[in-house]
Amino acid sequence: MKNVIFVMGVSGCGKSTIGKLLAQDLNMAFFDGDDFHPEANITKMSSGQSLNDDDRQGWLETLNNLAKTQLINTSCVIVCSALKQKYRDILSSDIQNETKWVHLAGSFDQIFERVNSRADHFMPSELLKSQFDILEEPKNAIEIDISLTPEQIIKKIKQELMNTSEFGLFGLGVMGKSLCRNLANNGFKISMFNRHVDGVEEDVAKNFKAQYSELDQAKAFDDIASFVNSLQQPRKIMLMVNAGKTIDYVIEDLLPHLSENDIIIDGGNSNYKKTKERNEYLKTKGIHFIGTGVSGGEEGALKGPSIMPSGDKDAYENVARFLETISAKDKNGLPCCTYVGPEGSGQFIKMVHNGVEYVEMQLLAEVSTILEALGQNPDVISKTLEGWKASASSYLLEITATIFQKKEGDDWLVKKILDKAGNKGTGNWTTIASAELGVPSTLISSALFSRYISFYKEERIELSKNFDKLDPSELDVTTTEILEAYQFARIINHYQGFKLIAEASNKFSWDLNLSEIARIWTNGCIIRSTLMEELVEVFKTTSNILTDSHLITLINHYKPSSKKVVSQCVLNEITIPALGEAVQFFNGITTKYASANIIQAQRDYFGAHTYQRLDDASGKSYHTNWI
Ligand code: 6PG
């Protein structure tokens, strides 16, 4: 990569000497900024007057143009005092990514003595003092102590120029750590940061680095400034911290150390609306923001997650090679990572991913309960689920089959787990987003509320005493029928999830590509499945999967089993909210004439809300005096 290296510092710090030596050593062109002053500046300076900012403007622009012209073909070294940040902004305008700063730093006394010991030189102390007064220390320069010998200085600069990381990972929780190892395993030079909390989080980054040989070259920090300074510009910093307020605190902590065009990537399960706000806020600071969904859990993060980045498209181009390299690959070897769309669209689709995940999990929990009611013990349930892989393969099916095999002592572990399901909030957000957008994601809310019901353990125990529960010995279903009911509900689940994405895309003008989204969910993520692979093709021709001829055939084939399983479960008092809702929703969405006419009449009766008529296509509103 071509660079322009600006060597800066107050008069007398040795810029020209070091600049020339450096250019020579690196075999680059050398320019002394002072040689580019316009006539007027030279006249002014030789009459003993100092230059003001207006005088400097044109000169700094000339140097900026010089740098740009050089960069077309080659790298170069330019020396210039560049004492104020605004001067440096002009010098690096449009070439921030290619600009490196070297600051030759020394104390007033040191420089005063050094300059005035030169035979042909004299600098009054006021002049030097004014230089120190003006100097605004650069935040992202390679800082060089001028008491070193020139040889040492050149060596140090060269070392520092080489010795920067390409990518920073902020937050070393389970996911952050796995991503670090993934990046390092892929040969990227990374810096890793974890905060220091006395007695709680101490030397986390350092200890983590020591634990894994692939992290030998990685740099470990618990100091934000050093972490940020260790990164090549524009810096790419991925946050893997708890979603919510923490993200904002971290952003505020980072901001003072960042430079224009640096990129922050939020890889947590953040709310998509917050991502949009953060995007806008950081734009005002000249910082790019990418909100990205990351799915795959600890193992996925380590071996290849599915990554769903969104936000600033240009900034994405700068981080694409990192994210695409560490992501899982689809069956054609393409990365399961693609630029999703603007604003928080990446986090929106991750949220929906999690909603679909909740349903897939709930369906597996329900079918397992039915299988148990048929008398299957966990080992047999596991075998049954294994057998379903041929026609309904998915990651969640696979892990559930494995879960049922796990024993602790003589009993199955799954039987010892308290039946209260936790959640971290994404299913909740999906349900809220569905309600806000007016999209009936009924399976997602059903799966979410099932978790909530499970949480009322004490009340469930209490109420179970008041009502007799049937023994499901009369249950009349086959495992094939259960499999088909499961398949039916999964298609409805995916219909609803993608419907929610499609509606959000329209509402927010995101222009999302459903086929690409399905594609990046075919590997690495929690909801990867053969059905998802099929949807990649389906979405190439339609955004509504219930219009696809193959899926229509499947639904028609599964429907009888679905109805039978659901009704048998109802008769036998087996709780199957998601399987049941799939049938109900399907009936609703395929009903030509719904019962909503009665709702409309009721609304008009008590609230004069009016209604429209089937026999008047104009859409006119009618009100009736019902009594
Ligand atoms: C993933 C998962 C991951 C995580 C969720 C689940 O795609 O890797 O979805 O994001 O498991 O936090 O959240 P709940 O705690 O709400 O089940």
Residues whose N, C-alpha, C, O or C-beta is under 5 A from the ligand:
A	BS01	6PG	V294 S295 G296 G297 N354 G422 N423 K424 G425 T426 I526
